[in-house]
Amino acid sequence: MEAIALTRGVPPEEALPAARIGEAFAAALQKNGAVILQYGNIGGYPPLRQLLADQYAVTPAQILIGNGSLHLQDLFAATVVKPGDTVLTEQPTYDRSIKTFRRRGAKVYGVPMEADGLNLELLETELKRQVPAFLYTVPDFQNPAGLSTSYQKRKALLDLAEKYNFWIIEDVPYRNLRYRGEPIPLLREINPAHVITMSSFSKLISPALRVGYMVGPADLIARVTRLAEETILSPVLPTQSVVAEFIQRGWLDQNIASLKALYQPRLDAMVAAIRKYLPDVTFTAPEGGFFVSIILPETANYANLLERAQAVKLSLTDGTTFFADPLPAQDDSVKDRFVRLPFCAITPAQIDEGVRRLAELVK
Ligand SMILES: Cc1ncc(COP(=O)(O)O)c(C=O)c1O
């Protein structure tokens, strides 16, 4: 029996543009080798910083390029979290963000997600109790649930940030991987006052480049940049220069187009397999990204699911890792029935077979 991994939220090998990365690096070295191979200004490779500043209609002083978006989340949390602070996330959310914010001393509470974004009533009840250091949201095709936040909820969230005065991190690494439907404006595009935007090229070119960035007010960026300088000393200019070359040559857009062509049939295969084999689960079909998730019915056989899946050569991720502490008086037992189903790294045939095996296990 073929082993199937419904665990990996990573680009598959065939999505990694090795030849073009080589060519881009060679060209960047030839053009600018003395800069790229030297210690640099910690804010990032100047041409890439400028390209990002142009993209977001801000100044380069409002951009910090770091070693992936998780690195920047860590630096940001270390800069703004004070002892006793809370951080709010979506519930469920990216597991490594929960760990990162906790490691920096925050108490992390998850605000339940609905199909169109956060439950804003529960959020406001919590805001009346205490205002967080920041709220972390992944508004486009979030990890792990694949959900997106509607325009109305983005606006309402920004109004709450204004009213209660807290930062919002919008982390958008999947935003450009939209396979159908129309983009919803970034929070920053609606009102940037309380917003730090983070993203990365991990899912658009290659995760190993470790190039991510944050956009925010210049004074806050300067504070985070000081910590970056004290900890990593210099930006990783070789890979940042590769990303700059990709953008300048039009290769980033071409790469995104070919990723969409590769991933859309995989998303469609995942949605079709869930409808075919697991008609009783709760789920929302996303329009992009890497993940679909399901909530098994209470009557499903979900005890020891991971171990039983291993016995039929199916790897699954423990769904509970995506849940922060529940808000006071909130029941979070749904986490035991939450299954994340990444679809980009395996073929449509493997997706169909993986979901079929899962359905047999939970019968
Ligand atoms: C929502 C989200 N943010 C950040 C990251 C980390 O990305 P990076 O490779 O840029 O650190 C991931 C990776 O899976 C993610 O899903």
The ligand as an SDF file (V2000), in Angstrom:
LIG
                    3D

 16 16  0  0  0  0  0  0  0  0999 V2000
    0.2250   31.3770    7.9860 C   0  0  0  0  0  0  0  0  0  0  0  0
    1.6850   31.1420    7.9050 C   0  0  0  0  0  0  0  0  0  0  0  0
    2.5390   32.0990    8.2830 N   0  0  0  0  0  0  0  0  0  0  0  0
    3.8530   31.9320    8.2350 C   0  0  0  0  0  0  0  0  0  0  0  0
    4.4010   30.7530    7.7880 C   0  0  0  0  0  0  0  0  0  0  0  0
    5.8840   30.6280    7.7950 C   0  0  0  0  0  0  0  0  0  0  0  0
    6.3810   31.0550    6.5960 O   0  0  0  0  0  0  0  0  0  0  0  0
    7.8980   31.4330    6.3680 P   0  0  0  0  0  0  0  0  0  0  0  0
    8.4930   30.3020    5.6020 O   0  0  0  0  0  0  0  0  0  0  0  0
    7.8170   32.6860    5.5770 O   0  0  0  0  0  0  0  0  0  0  0  0
    8.5470   31.6350    7.6960 O   0  0  0  0  0  0  0  0  0  0  0  0
    3.5870   29.7120    7.3640 C   0  0  0  0  0  0  0  0  0  0  0  0
    4.1590   28.4560    6.8900 C   0  0  0  0  0  0  0  0  0  0  0  0
    3.5470   27.4680    6.6430 O   0  0  0  0  0  0  0  0  0  0  0  0
    2.1780   29.9150    7.4350 C   0  0  0  0  0  0  0  0  0  0  0  0
    1.3200   28.9610    7.0590 O   0  0  0  0  0  0  0  0  0  0  0  0
  1  2  1  0
  2  3  1  0
  2 15  2  0
  3  4  2  0
  4  5  1  0
  5  6  1  0
  5 12  2  0
  6  7  1  0
  7  8  1  0
  8  9  2  0
  8 10  1  0
  8 11  1  0
 12 13  1  0
 12 15  1  0
 13 14  2  0
 15 16  1  0
M  END
$$$$
